[in-house]
Amino acid sequence: MFIPESYRRLKRGPQVILPKDIGIIIAYTGVNRNSVCLDAGTGSGWLAVSLARICKQVTSYDLREDFLKIAERNKVIEGLDNLVLKKGDITKKISESGVDLVTLDMPDSQKAIKNAHKALKQEGYICGYLPHMEQVTKFVKELNKYKFRNIATFEVILRDMLVREEGMRPSTKGVWHTAYLVFAQK
Ligand SMILES: C[S@@+](CC[C@H](N)C(=O)[O-])C[C@H]1O[C@@H](n2cnc3c(N)ncnc32)[C@H](O)[C@@H]1O
């Protein structure tokens, strides 16, 4: 899969969210220069950095110091002073409130929905990035418990094309499945 320079320059530790999914998250939630976002887990910080490139403020939580260090390096590479990296469990006590978007990419994301609901402003968006269908089922069940609305679930499939003298066709190689995306509004 083609990775643009704006991502190739970033460090990678744990599995990252790829530009094809990041683009959809930004487009569907409409976040912009006035938006405040809350993210977990930070991992390599690819999503957190992407949000911070365009939003007013982004706070990202991770349990692991070693991953936060990778994300910190990416923050420095991008020269971002509006990205706050916090060591902590997003399912436990958090201090953020009035946020426009909560993004969750971690095991058992559904356990963070209670805190996401508290942190979000009315009409704010939540987005779950969930590799397995079983996670989607649990996530949507919890969203319903907290009366989130406009729930939409899909995956983004990107096909690289081979363009050659003999003809053009989809490549037989590439990253097919990454994760299902679940969007909802408070
Ligand atoms: C796949 S990585 C996230 C990648 C990131 N979205 C990116 O684009 O680079 C998942 C992260 O979730 C973190 N994590 C797991 N449970 C967590 C929790 N309860 N609170 C905060 N972070 C958590 C893990 O330590 C791991 O770094």
PDBQT file of the ligand as one rigid body, heavy atoms in Angstrom, charges set to zero:
ROOT
HETATM    1  C1  LIG A 201      -2.814  -0.371  18.274  1.00  0.00    +0.000 C 
HETATM    2  S1  LIG A 201      -2.217   0.744  19.455  1.00  0.00    +0.000 S 
HETATM    3  C2  LIG A 201      -2.895   2.311  18.952  1.00  0.00    +0.000 C 
HETATM    4  C3  LIG A 201      -2.267   2.861  17.679  1.00  0.00    +0.000 C 
HETATM    5  C4  LIG A 201      -2.600   4.301  17.391  1.00  0.00    +0.000 C 
HETATM    6  N1  LIG A 201      -4.016   4.505  17.189  1.00  0.00    +0.000 N 
HETATM    7  C5  LIG A 201      -1.837   4.837  16.188  1.00  0.00    +0.000 C 
HETATM    8  O1  LIG A 201      -2.483   5.280  15.197  1.00  0.00    +0.000 OA
HETATM    9  O2  LIG A 201      -0.603   4.849  16.208  1.00  0.00    +0.000 OA
HETATM   10  C6  LIG A 201      -3.184   0.353  20.888  1.00  0.00    +0.000 C 
HETATM   11  C7  LIG A 201      -2.688   1.027  22.145  1.00  0.00    +0.000 C 
HETATM   12  O3  LIG A 201      -3.682   0.990  23.136  1.00  0.00    +0.000 OA
HETATM   13  C8  LIG A 201      -3.031   1.042  24.402  1.00  0.00    +0.000 C 
HETATM   14  N2  LIG A 201      -4.039   0.717  25.427  1.00  0.00    +0.000 N 
HETATM   15  C9  LIG A 201      -4.616  -0.488  25.692  1.00  0.00    +0.000 A 
HETATM   16  N3  LIG A 201      -5.541  -0.372  26.661  1.00  0.00    +0.000 NA
HETATM   17  C10 LIG A 201      -5.554   0.948  27.038  1.00  0.00    +0.000 A 
HETATM   18  C11 LIG A 201      -6.289   1.705  28.005  1.00  0.00    +0.000 A 
HETATM   19  N4  LIG A 201      -7.202   1.119  28.781  1.00  0.00    +0.000 N 
HETATM   20  N5  LIG A 201      -6.045   3.044  28.122  1.00  0.00    +0.000 NA
HETATM   21  C12 LIG A 201      -5.116   3.643  27.341  1.00  0.00    +0.000 A 
HETATM   22  N6  LIG A 201      -4.397   2.968  26.398  1.00  0.00    +0.000 NA
HETATM   23  C13 LIG A 201      -4.610   1.658  26.239  1.00  0.00    +0.000 A 
HETATM   24  C14 LIG A 201      -1.889   0.046  24.198  1.00  0.00    +0.000 C 
HETATM   25  O4  LIG A 201      -0.868   0.228  25.167  1.00  0.00    +0.000 OA
HETATM   26  C15 LIG A 201      -1.446   0.367  22.772  1.00  0.00    +0.000 C 
HETATM   27  O5  LIG A 201      -0.385   1.282  22.747  1.00  0.00    +0.000 OA
ENDROOT
TORSDOF 0
